[in-house]
């Protein structure tokens, strides 16, 4: 045992030196690469799922938009536990408090699995009424129930996978998190068409493939964390401690708020699009998946920054924190600008890949064009939220998290359609992005001033 602990301790020391002494920019790029790859592969899996289901019909495509709200909740739970424990864990590693960091690791993992089990029980018992409340039309609801049933059975694995990916990343071991997520996503590329078209399971087959792949990812990530983490994942360290639980809740609250608000906003978009028919819901579902892919690149860059931020903040090296923040803001803004231009020019072709229904394409292209106008602002929006969360500024991080998808988007998307019809649904995200940017900048000026 001492020999094993000695190896872990040496790994932790080496990781501390790497995170606090190596040049910031190449360090962030090296750490963000596995996260970006994971996010892109996961996005490709989501888009592939959307493509296959789109071949079944417009109502089935709309069911994806309804299911997106539930998937966002599962992500919210995983991020709440993983990021909540991970933020404090990275700061403790920066202070070289490895024993306390190991307890945070165990509590974050166990919490995600238990909360996922709770979601399984509650949602499966109320699923039919739940999808109607999320904005389903009468024709979409049966497909949403079929798709979500196997995913909800696997909810503990879904939540656990998202948590473990974050916990590995905050230890500076994002490559191992990438292996777990990518393995499950690649498996889905094979299982989804097999179940949908060869075994003739339809949209239920798509959900079944997703559930199986999430379980596979969970198993791989659990093994990776136990064998290759800087800290050893052991349930023996999972002893409830009010102080640690409060830290996890505080650190994870911004993630929970951000993802929870995203689920609410998605529901509001579906409700706002409902009067305009299945085509409107399907078009907005496709747009949400495409833009999720765009933003996932920036999320990956921010995920590379967060462990660097946490380690160096814990070690008192504030200049490195500021340098990393501005590097990520500038790089992400340039990347988003390039992606926005590309999507603007190819919007009709992108939407037609997933559904060639002219009504769906009309809604999707208009919404994509509007969102391309403001997408570059999300570099500051995203990095501002991530630095606030990692520094432990729970109030600011939670407020910024809720702005883009809750405080601004939800009311805008519910009000504008009454004045300008379906255009109000299509333009709502753009309005929200601009308002969020205007809110984020003053907070960042204050935080960066404090770091001086």
NUSE-597295 format. One record per residue: residue in one letter; y, z, x negated of N, C-alpha, C, CB in turn. Coordinates in steps of 0.001 Angstrom, whole numbers, plus 500000, padded with zeros to 6 digits. Glycine has a CB too. Layout:
REM NUSE-597295
AYZXYZXYZXYZX/...
REM end
This chain:
REM NUSE-597295
X498787500000499164500000500000500000501252500000499138500012501219500941/X501242500825498084502417500885497213502659499545496548502250501977496152/X501519498885496215501655497583495575502315496589496519500290497060495122/X501876496616497789502467495724498800503941496028498983501732495858500145/X504269497321499090505670497713499257506497497290498054505784499226499467/X505904497368496866506616496955495663506978495488495706505786497242494434/X506037494670496193506301493235496310507419492984497309505029492479496733/X507374493665498456508400493487499476509762493927498959508038494267500739/X509770495033498219511040495545497724511651494581496710510852496931497096/X510824494024495843511314493055494866511865491830495564510203492655493895/X511198491380496618511670490236497396513015490544498017510657489859498485/X513165491752498549514435492148499164515560492178498133514299493523499834/X515279492665496934516299492700495880516709491290495464515781493477494659/X515702490423495312516010489037494935516838488351496015514714488244494684/X516497488620497280517251488017498377518682488554498409516551488285499721/X518854489836498112520199490424498071521058489728497016520121491940497778/X520497489523495838521261488855494779521605487417495167520469488867493462/X520642486751495777520890485367496194522040485302497209519607484749496799/X522014486180498199522981486109499303524374486579498895522491486941500474/X524469487413497888525774487978497524526354487409496231525655489467497392/X525565486595495499526056486106494205526087484583494091525201486662493105/X525204483882494762525191482431494646526424481817495314523911481859495265/X526896480645494868528054479986495486527860479824496992528295478612494839/X528910480115497736528798480228499186528415478911499854530098480725499761/X529096477827499510528892476574500243527471476023500105529880475538499761/X526962475855498871525568475374498779524568476356499372525202475105497328/X524875477654499320523986478654499905523891478464501414524476480074499576/X525035478289502074525037478064503526524309476777503880526475478016504063/X524567475721503118523903474440503399522389474560503246524439473341502466/X521944475301502238520508475463502028519882476277503161520237476139500674/X520585477301503635520057478138504707520142477456506070520802479455504748/X521158476616506252521330476000507568520403474810507771522769475562507754/X519929474212506688519102473008506822517857473247507672518690472509505450/X517060474301507404515900474535508280516310474806509731515080475710507755/X517438475526509927517892475817511288518307474536512003519063476815511265/X519020473655511306519433472385511917518204471547512261520376471596510966/X517237471496511348516016470731511613515281471308512818515094470727510373/X515166472643512877514510473290514022515208472924515317514494474816513849/X516540473012515315517288472728516533517177471269516937518742473100516353/X517194470363515944517098468943516253515710468588516803517403468109515003/X514671469168516200513320468902516701513153469475518102512258469496515750/X513676470697518328513618471290519661514384470441520665514178472715519640/X515542469931520247516321469056521122515567467765521406517685468743520496/X514940467209520363514153465990520558513017466239521540513594465485519218/X512410467425521438511355467785522389511914467851523814510716469141522001/X513086468495523975513701468586525301514037467205525861514966469442525239/X514585466340524999514957464995525446513713464165525757515813464289524377/X512658464356524971511414463638525244510830464072526581510395463872524116/X510855465376526826510417465913528111511224465286529248510558467452528134/X512548465227529045513422464636530048513088463165530269514883464787529633/X512773462461529176512426461038529273511143460849530071512271460422527872/X510099461599529736508820461442530430508948461796531916507747462320529769/X509643462886532192509797463291533585510668462298534347510400464697533669/X511631461696533638512483460695534270511712459491534774513533460244533310/X510524459218534181509699458100534637509044458395535985508627457779533597/X509050459669536385508396460053537645509310459889538846507919461489537570/X510638459968538658511551459816539781512833460607539606510875460233541047/X513837460315540449515130460980540364515035462457540731516131460288541265/X514247462787541745514108464191542147513461465020541045513282464299543435/X512490464434540348511865465129539228512864465345538093510651464342538722/X513727464365537853514766464541536834515714465665537225515552463235536628/X516021465747538510516873466838538986516236468196538789517200466646540444/X514902468252538880514200469522538693514416470077537291512707469346538957/X514580469185536310514859469620534943516177470382534892514900468414533982/X517182469896535627518475470586535660518362471978536254519481469776536451/X517517472124537278517307473442537886516574474360536905516506473314539212/X515529473822536268514746474628535324515572475056534122513526473852534855/X516602474285533796517431474594532636518054475982532754518525473541532472/X518408476380533965518983477719534176517995478806533784519405477901535644/X516725478643534172515704479637533836515418479642532341514413479366534616/X515322478451531750515074478376530309516206479043529523514915476909529869/X517424478894530020518564479526529358518458481048529411519876479067530003/X517947481573530513517756483020530626516708483502529618517332483400532066/X515628482751529475514598483127528501515162483095527083513379482187528609/X515980482084526791516646482040525486517578483234525324517432480724525320/X518282483576526396519227484697526332518517485986525940519941484879527682/X517339486217526515516582487430526189516127487402524735515367487579527124/X515595486245524303515156486127522914516299486307521938514502484787522685/X517446485687522225518616485817521350519181487232521381519700484817521757/X519150487855522556519660489229522682518889490166521746519548489724524155/X517562490088521797516746490967520956516753490530519493515314491003521473/X516618489215519258516553488723517885517871488831517157516097487303517872/X518947488368517788520264488453517148520792489885517135521260487540517863/X520472490639518191520926492030518232520352492838517091520550492671519550/X519029492710516887518406493407515759518784492748514439516878493430515917/X518867491404514434519120490675513197520488490918512603518953489232513432/X521518491005513445522865491262512938522921492575512172523873491283514086/X522412493643512793522405494946512123521468494927510920521986496057513105/X520353494235511058519371494169509975519963493523508720518132493389510432/X520718492422508897521292491755507723522334492640507043521924490411508125/X523097493387507840524079494304507231523371495438506491525026494886508312/X522271495941507072521512497000506401520874496485505108520426497559507340/X520409495233505130519875494647503896520978494503502848519229493272504183/X522191494170503308523329494094502388523660495444501779524546493548503106/X523382496522502529523597497884502020522350498428501312523992498821503171/X521275497628501324519980497987500732519308499148501457520159498342499267/X519517499245502762518816500215503600517602499519504224519767500804504708/X516575499247503406515467498405503852514587499078504902514624498012502671/X514420500390504822513578501084505797514183500997507197513387502557505393/X515475501191507280516148501101508589516104499663509104517624501592508489/X516252498707508194516199497296508585514825496950509160516518496386507376/X513752497505508581512396497228509064512188497778510473511355497826508109/X512797498901510779512685499457512138513433498588513138513231500900512184/X514576498067512743515305497153513625514477495896513897516668496773513004/X513799495396512872512955494219513019511872494444514077512317493856511676/X511179495562513985510075495850514907510575496031516337509321497105514458/X511686496724516505512228496952517849512714495655518488513373497962517793/X513336494788517695513799493514518235512647492655518720514595492761517192/X511563492616517956510389491832518325509733492372519596509379491823517178/X509475493669519626508795494265520772509639494146522044508474495735520490/X510946494330521909511824494229523077511790492855523710513238494569522693/X511772491799522890511750490433523413510481490173524222511858489423522266/X509338490603523714508070490366524401508017491134525719506889490770523504/X508466492372525713508428493187526934509391492653528001508772494646526605/X510578492262527596511516491683528560510980490364529119512892491460527904/X510328489566528264509739488314528731508673488550529782509150487547527571/X507861489596529591506835489946530576507474490339531911505953491096530050/X508589491051531836509302491450533054509816490220533812510478492390532706/X510335489232533068510807487993533695509653487270534390511461487068532644/X508500487237533739507322486596534340507009487196535708506102486738533414/X506972488493535767506600489189537010507636488936538103506454490707536761/X508911489091537768509967488967538782510106487528539271511308489456538217/X510171486568538352510456485183538738509285484523539451510823484371537517/X508053484788539016506914484174539699506771484671541133505634484452538932/X507175485911541374507043486468542724508132485974543668507074487980542665/X509196485364543123510316484910543971510695483458543672511544485819543768/X509765482674543121510137481389542528510709480392543535508939480781541859/X510095480264544694510560479276545676512000479545546095509650479279546909/X512294480786546452513668481120546860514619481064545672513716482518547504/X514091481312544469514930481303543275515448479897542975514149481846542073/X514585478883543037515041477532542707516022477009543748513851476583542590/X515877477441544980516854477053546008518209477686545706516364477473547421/X518190478951545301519439479638544960520113479014543745519173481115544700/X519324478382542863519871477756541661520443476367541923518803477666540602/X520394475907543173521037474641543513520108473514543874521860474213542403/X518797473774544036517855472707544384518139472156545773516415473219544311/X517979470844545896517937470249547223516509470396547752518387468740547191/X516296470045548993514962470170549596513946469279548889515015469816551088/X514391468155548356513468467234547677513199467631546230514023465824547715/X514128468344545607513956468751544206513139470035544093515321468944543537/X513271470945545051512677472279544951511179472283544640512908473015546226/X510332471484545315508890471538545004508582471173543558508126470606545924/X509317470207543014509088469803541625509553470885540650509812468483541329/X510649471554540982511139472635540122510124473773540063512498473158540630/X509503474092541206508485475147541250507277474761540389508040475415542712/X506813473513540516505666473059539725505956473124538229505283471634540118/X507145472693537831507493472644536409507634474046535819508794471863536209/X508232474957536587508558476276536047507372477233536020509663476886536849/X506377477040536887505286478014536991504581478268535660504277477542538008/X504072477252534954503410477542533669504364478039532587502707476305533171/X505633477621532659506608478093531669506850479589531836507939477317531799/X506923480030533096507157481451533355505946482298532969507498481670534828/X504748481754533109503556482469532648503654482732531139502269481658532978/X504231481777530425504371481909528960505684482567528551504273480540528301/X506435483137529485507761483692529181507760484726528052508332484321530418/X506772485639527958506783486575526813506730485850525469505602487542526913/X505965484748525405505898483963524163507208483230523900504741482957524226/X507831482711524964509111482008524810510160482955524239509591481429526167/X510303484129524862511293485108524399510956485590522990511364486308525368/X509675485849522745509267486313521423509532485292520331507810486664521434/X509334483995520647509575482940519647511041482872519257509120481578520181/X511930482883520249513362482835519954513792484058519148514176482746521253/X513244485226519486513604486452518749513118486390517308513016487691519443/X511873485989517110511316485955515756512019484922514878509823485654515811/X512385483794515453513117482793514690514427483384514163513394481548515558/X515142484114515029516388484749514613516153485839513574517101485331515815/X515113486634513759514844487740512841514464487228511448513724488630513397/X513731486132511381513441485520510084514714484952509458512381484412510235/X515534484337510281516763483713509778517709484751509198517465482936510893/X517847485897509853518762486935509349518251487579508067518972488010510408/X516981487382507744516464487833506454516664486778505372514984488183506571/X517256485645505756517433484551504815516181483700504667517838485092503474/X515245483803505614513970483082505560513894482055506691512781484069505648/X514941481276506874514997480352508007513954479243507908516377479741508107/X513478478930506697512472477870506553511191478221507293512165477620505074/X510815479502507279509595479913507972509785479878509484509176481318507526/X510988480225509943511286480075511363511200478626511797512663480625511675/X511664477736510933511612476306511230510164475853511416512289475492510106/X509272476307510565507869475883510649507282476256512012507034476527509511/X507578477466512480507036477913513764507543477096514929507368479357513990/X508858476874514994509433476131516120509049474657516077510953476268516122/X509093474074514898508794472646514772507328472367515109509115472152513346/X506425473256514722505002473058515019504771472958516523504162474208514431/X505371473862517277505216473826518724505840472592519341505818475056519338/X507015472203518841507697471034519389506913469750519122509100470921518800/X506368469617517911505586468424517587504329468344518446505208468418516102/X503705469483518699502529469501519567502878469022520968501930470908519628/X504092469376521423504503468974522767504650467455522897505817469651523131/X505047466795521795505153465330521828503813464691522189505641464796520468/X502715465359521815501390464839522121500906465281523501500402465285521061/X501129466550523830500575467096525067501309466616526317500608468598525015/X502640466485526243503397466132527443502940464801528054504879466063527113/X502925463683527298502451462435527913500976462480528305502678461280526965/X500168463243527538498747463373527868498570464024529238498013464196526788/X499277465144529442499132465868530705499784465120531874499743467262530577/X500950464510531626501695463870532713501012462589533192503121463558532261/X500652461712532230500225460365532605498709460154532503500928459357531736/X498076460721531467496633460497531295495837461384532252496207460776529829/X496174462666532311495479463589533211496101463622534604495481464986532622/X497207462876534796497863462719536111498293464067536709496915462002537089/X498810464941535862499299466244536342500772466215536726499081467301535280/X501456465100536456502851464967536863503753465985536196502967465097538353/X504724466462536946505715467372536376505093468738536051506896467544537346/X504027469108536764503319470342536407502737470228534997502194470644537431/X502260469033534643501731468817533298502775468989532220501136467449533195/X504026468571532523505116468760531564505375470243531339506398468064532054/X505379471013532414505574472458532286504424473130531566505750473083533648/X503192472673531841502008473236531185502046472966529685500720472651531797/X502438471745529304502551471412527878503576472310527196502939469932527695/X504714472531527860505753473400527304505241474821527114506984473405528211/X504545475351528123504022476711528036503032476874526891503360477096529341/X502113475905526742501126475965525662501805475908524295500114474815525797/X502767474997524165503447474830522873504265476062522497504356473603522909/X504864476708523484505610477935523200504668479041522729506389478395524448/X503467479098523304502496480105522872502050479844521429501275480114523817/X501852478570521084501469478219519718502578478604518733501161476709519615/X503835478283519089504968478656518229505034480158518024506286478157518828/X504812480910519089504861482372519011503824482913518034504642482985520395/X502613482390518109501549482848517206501895482530515751500202482195517585/X502372481306515515502719480906514138503865481761513605503107479403514085/X504885481990514423506036482777513981505655484230513707507145482722515028/X504752484781514518504302486154514296503592486270512945503365486608515438/X502718485312512646502015485314511357502999485133510203500946484201511322/X503956484195510361504950483944509315505766485203509029505883482790509725/X506179485882510092507007487071509919506228488189509231507534487553511272/X504952488345509610504142489412509014503833489144507547502844489580509787/X503643487874507179503204487545505827504347487197504874502246486401505883/X505406486558505388506405485986504488507820486535504685506431484507504662/X508012487437505627509333488008505810509730488888504642509386488800507091/X511034488994504387511521489935503372511082491347503747513076489860503234/X511088491622505049510613492895505576509278492667506268511649493523506555/X508398493644506220507081493522506851507200493849508336506043494458506164/X506768492904509183506747493151510622505547494023510951506698491816511424/X505809495229511389504744496162511740505155496938512979504432497125510565/X504278496970513986504584497707515212504582499216514977503579497350516305/X504110499656513817504197501084513491505661501521513367503436501387512176/X506519500567513044507951500885512941508658500854514300508632499906511989/X507898500493515342508507500343516666508543501686517389507733499301517508/X509396502567516914509558503884517535510944503942518157509357505045516493/X511020504103519482512335504107520151513293505105519531512174504418521628/X514466504639519232515515505451518633516816505085519337515612505225517073/X517427506021520067518636505688520838519729505025520007519192506934521469/X519894505474518770520949504910517930520646503456517573521118505743516654/X519384503186517201519013501818516858519040500909518078517633501789516222/X518572501417519204518591500620520434520024500272520837517889501379521576/X520938501222520618522346500953520927522909499887519992523180502244520821/X522493499928518727522933498891517780522430497515518189522448499219516364/X521155497456518590520577496182519003521290495652520243519070496336519276/X521541496551521187522231496136522412523638495640522107522289497296523413/X524336496345521220525694495928520869525720494608520125526362496988520035/X524787494454519161524750493220518382524262492034519182523877493400517181/X523386492288520164522832491191520949523610490856522195521454491507521326/X524532491740522592525276491513523833526021490176523853526259492636524045/X526699489778522754527372488476522796526407487316523045528115488243521500/X525212487364522458524217486312522689523746486323524136523018486485521744/X523505487520524660523074487647526049524150487122526990522742489110526382/X525398487483526704526503487032527539526666485520527454527800487727527129/X526582485000526214526757483558526011525684482764526749526722483220524513/X524427483143526564523337482416527206523284482690528706522008482788526564/X523549483949529090523561484278530512524655483537531248523731485766530707/X525827483475530620526925482719531222526576481237531296528225482921530422/X525831480752530281525385479364530301524468479092531476524683479018529007/X523579480044531770522687479890532911523468479878534223521648481011532926/X524457480776534316525297480820535519526084479525535666526260482026535469/X526624479048534537527411477813534579526547476628534984528062477546533218/X525316476563534453524406475480534831524112475521536322523097475569534031/X523902476729536830523677476882538268524895476416539061523351478344538609/X526089476772538579527314476355539257527469474829539239528533477017538602/X527091474206538115527138472740538029526182472133539049526780472256536597/X524981472687539151524012472174540120524496472356541552522668472867539939/X525089473519541828525605473781543175526759472828543491526070475256543308/X527646472608542505528783471705542712528325470261542892529756471798541533/X527246469867542181526742468495542287525861468298543513525963468129541038/X525364469383544086524437469315545213524939468444546365524164470699545720/X526201468587546814526666467772547943526673466272547651528052468204548338/X526648465905546370526696464489546003525300463891545807527513464312544732/X524237464709546043522880464185546070522077464405544796522928462750546356/X520805463994544866519884464160543743520359463431542493518506463668544127/X520985462253542674521432461464541525522485462211540712521990460119541990/X523388462925541388524424463685540691523806464831539888525457464234541694/X522853465543540482522190466641539778521410466100538581521248467415540734/X520704464980538785519924464388537705520831463899536574519071463231538239/X521949463264536929522883462773535907523456463895535065524013462006536557/X523859464982535715524410466113534967523332466805534133525059467119535926/X522083466817534626520986467405533844520776466631532551519680467426534667/X520841465300532630520680464469531435521826464718530455520617462971531817/X523045464799530970524210465039530119524105466399529429525508464961530946/X523663467418530159523535468750529564522524468739528420523116469778530630/X521427467991528583520432467921527521520995467179526294519153467222528033/X521723466090526522522284465330525398523303466168524632522940464029525901/X524217466817525354525254467607524694524685468878524066526351467967525688/X523592469379524629522902470504523997522403470094522618521725470994524874/X521919468850522520521485468344521220522623468238520231520834467002521379/X523778467774520697524954467660519824525361469034519308526135466999520574/X525480469975520222525930471314519824524876472059519007526292472130521057/X523600471665519143522556472358518390522713472156516886521181471877518835/X523291471027516491523555470798515066524520471854514544524130469376514830/X525556472123515320526566473097514913526023474521515003527822472957515779/X525194474762515988524539476066516067523706476310514815523653476159517330/X522996475274514351522205475402513129523056475727511915521436474134512877/X524222475079511811525142475378510708525613476829510792526356474416510732/X525954477278511989526372478666512171525255479643511862526859478883513581/X524023479259512181522886480132511884522649480247510379521621479609512574/X523032479217509627522974479326508174524065480229507631523082477958507542/X525196480270508328526320481111507910526087482589508219527597480644508588/X525431482896509335525336484284509800524669485236508803524578484322511089/X523505484894508209522951485842507228523838486018506002521581485382506787/X524505484946505573525443485057504453526583485989504832525992483664504047/X527078485821506041528159486674506548527718488131506605528608486205507942/X526523488388507185526053489761507338525805490453506011524798489780508153/X525115489789505104524835490376503788526134490723503058523990489405502934/X527064489758503021528282489961502231529241490939502890528983488639502007/X529245490977504207530066491983504885529510493372504597530116491721506417/X528177493501504656527554494786504335527794495202502892526067494722504602/X527859494204501990528091494486500570529570494624500232527480493394499721/X530459494427501215531896494565500982532544493371500307532147495766500163/X531885492221500315532425491023499660533086490127500711531300490242498898/X534273490551501147534931489906502290535445488507501963536082490764502773/X535818488253500715536321486921500358535232485863500575536806486899498882/X533988486216500320532887485286500544532684485025502038531597485830499920/X532930486028502843532835485848504296533881484851504780533007487196505026/X535121485022504326536200484103504738535923482683504254537564484585504192/X535486482559503012535206481236502469534125480525503285534778481342501002/X533066481247503624531980480658504404532426480251505793530830481626504508/X533276481070506412533750480759507760534533479452507777534621481899508298/X535508479315506885536346478110506897535553476875506509537532478276505953/X534612477020505619533754475894505263532991475402506492532771476293504143/X532440476331507271531657475961508448532533475358509547530915477180508987/X533737475885509721534633475335510742534997473892510409535911476193510865/X535379473639509164535789472282508775534628471298508869536352472284507349/X533460471706508360532311470813508370531852470520509796531167471416507564/X531776471553510627531306471359512000532270470494512812531117472710512687/X533571470655512591534550469834513310534383468357512952535985470300512990/X534184468059511679533990466665511250532710466081511833533952466576509717/X531631466868511811530357466387512352530468466121513855529237467407512075/X531096467035514571531242466869516016532126465677516358531817468135516636/X533160465457515576534029464305515810533242463001515664535223464323514833/X532422462921514627531614461715514401530596461525515525530890461795513040/X529940462593515936528965462497517016529624462139518336528208463801517157/X530819462700518573531545462390519803531880460914519908532816463209519882/X532334460325518825532665458891518816531404458055519073533315458486517459/X530316458436518432529059457703518598528569457753520043527987458270517665/X528609458932520635528136459078522019529042458340522998528056460562522404/X530344458366522760531283457629523626530903456141523655532761457807523124/X530615455580522492530337454144522400528973453762522975530416453700520956/X528047454706522996526674454391523429526275455121524709525691454739522325/X527231455672525435526924456502526609526035455802527642528208456928527273/X526337454556528064525478453920529081524030453787528617526023452541529440/X523847453376527372522491453202526854521750454539526760522535452530525478/X522474455600526386521847456920526274521323457401527625522844457936525707/X522148457285528659521729457768529979520583456923530522522914457751530964/X520640455609530317519603454718530842518240454970530197520008453270530630/X518230455533529001516954455869528370516163456831529251517182456486526975/X516873457772529873516217458835530622516044458514532103516996460103530478/X516968457708532656516857457328534069517749456122534312517252458515535015/X517139455025534771517889453780534945518523453632536322516988452614534694/X518372454624537182519008454619538503520517454453538332518682455930539289/X521142453400538913522580453154538717523456454342539095523004451956539523/X523092455075540148523891456227540568523841457334539512523393456762541928/X522675457532538921522526458534537864523339458123536637521032458719537489/X523259456844536277523978456343535103525489456488535273523619454875534845/X525996456198536456527438456299536712527944457720536471527758455866538151/X527235458696537026527630460098536847527489460511535381526775461024537749/X526381460150534769526115460568533389527112460009532397524734460153532986/X527450458728532522528385458095531575529767458726531693528473456568531827/X530243458929532915531567459529533102531621460936532495531925459584534603/X530570461734532738530549463102532203530488463096530676529350463882532774/X529693462203530099529621462110528640530969461725528042528557461093528223/X531660460758528643532967460345528125533965461502528145533514459167528941/X533969462251529222534890463389529292534561464422528202534826464048530695/X533288464728528024532915465766527068533165465339525621531455466133527250/X533089464035525362533380463541524002534838463791523614533065462036523902/X535715463897524600537136464110524313537395465479523690537954463963525589/X536555466452524004536826467826523560535741468402522663536999468718524753/X534680467642522385533529468225521698533880468746520305532420467199521591/X534846468111519602535179468549518238535768469964518209536167467570517604/X536321470421519339536892471770519386535817472848519275537681471961520676/X534580472484519540533512473488519545533152473972518146532281472925520214/X533650473300517091533452473829515745534093475200515607534025472871514699/X535362475303515978536050476598515946535473477544516991537560476413516178/X535195477032518192534681477890519262533373478560518849534473477075520546/X532459477781518288531142478300517938531210479250516745530189477152517635/X531911478853515686531967479700514488532747480989514743532603478932513327/X533759480898515585534503482107515941533617483123516628535678481764516835/X532775482637517528531864483541518219530832484126517266531167482816519360/X530321483312516337529263483779515442529760484796514421528645482605514724/X530949484574513861531452485540512886531774486867513568532701484988512170/X532308486818514777532615488056515512531345488857515756533307487738516857/X530289488153516169529027488830516464528411489441515213528045487859517102/X528399488678514116527751489161512894528509490327512270527628488029511885/X529826490356512427530617491468511888530535492716512757532066491050511742/X529830492612513884529668493773514759530821493987515708529487494994513942/X531675492984515894532812493094516825532338492667518208534034492215516353/X531591493559518844530875493227520069531804492803521199530050494402520512/X532903493514521367533825493203522463534402491807522348534948494212522501/X534919491479521170535515490155520955534452489074521076536198490079519571/X533302489287520444532240488285520478531743488039521901531080488721519589/X531593489102522674531127488957524054532154488217524898530832490329524668/X533431488529524695534479487850525465534526486362525126535850488496525195/X534478486035523831534500484627523438533244483904523913534636484499521917/X532124484609523929530873483996524371530936483596525833529709484945524147/X531580484428526633531605484171528074532676483158528464531833485467528827/X533628482894527567534741482002527920534277480594528254535741481944526785/X533547479974527337533243478537527472532353478241528672532570478023526206/X531356479079528910530396478765529961530505479646531199529025478870529415/X531307480679531122531399481574532267532806481702532801530883482923531902/X533657482316531999535014482622532449535783481374532858535769483348531361/X535592480279532142536332479054532428535498478019533185536835478452531141/X534298477714532706533533476612533292533123476881534738532300476345532460/X532574478063535011532058478335536347533125478160537442531498479745536398/X534303478800537322535303478599538382535855477174538418536449479576538198/X536019476556537240536559475192537202535630474228537929536768474730535745/X534301474339537667533370473386538258533172473626539754532035473459537545/X533482474814540212533365475084541645534631474707542418533050476551541867/X535776474703541727537059474430542402537426472947542350538181475260541764/X537328472324541169537812470948541014537162469930541946537600470513539613/X535847469999542216535255468993543103535874468942544494533793469249543235/X536423470061544956537080470053546271538356469226546243537396471484546722/X538940469092545053540195468342544943539963466885544537541118469015543934/X539010466644543605538857465283543070537418464779543134539341465236541636/X536592465412543967535240464919544177534334465103542974535285463481544541/X533411464157542790532421464253541726533073464274540344531440463094541821/X534275463711540219534994463752538935535242465188538491536333462999539044/X535425466077539455535634467481539127534436468094538430535949468261540371/X533219467670538810532002468131538145531930467549536734530745467735538962/X532275466268536623532149465559535347533133466049534290532347464083535565/X534333466477534686535384466847533735535420468341533441536725466410534261/X534654469131534180534777470592534099534521471139532700533818471238535067/X533497470640532009533184471158530677534309470880529692531886470550530164/X534959469744529814536075469401528921537223470384529095536564467964529189/X537557470678530332538621471646530609538263473006530013538862471772532132/X537007473402530168536559474691529646536633474744528125535137474976530102/X536255473651527443536305473621525975537726473796525454535724472309525454/X538686473146526095540086473233525665540606474658525850540966472232526456/X540306475257526992540766476629527259540110477628526303540462477022528720/X538838477417525988538141478308525054538738478223523658536651477969525004/X539069477016523220539697476834521907541022477585521837539919475336521614/X541830477455522882543125478136522912542958479651522888543916477718524153/X541839480148523400541571481587523411541015482059522067540590481935524536/X540201481245521419539512481637520189540449481759518997538429480645519872/X541389480831518863542237480766517665542982482082517394543246479631517810/X543641482700518370544343483969518076543402485080517606545094484443519314/X542198485146518190541246486164517756540810485934516311540026486174518676/X540622484685515926540202484395514556541300484736513550539812482921514424/X542532484486513905543638484858513019543619486361512751544994484438513633/X543370487126513787543353488586513653542176489043512794543285489252515038/X540972488500513042539772488928512302539895488552510822538494488287512914/X540331487341510545540453486921509150541537487702508415540752485431509076/X542591488074509127543616488917508523543055490275508136544790489090509475/X542206490840509009541585492130508707540669492060507489540801492621509909/X540009490894507298539094490745506166539837490639504826538218489513506368/X541134490476504862541897490466503603542089491868503051543259489806503812/
REM end
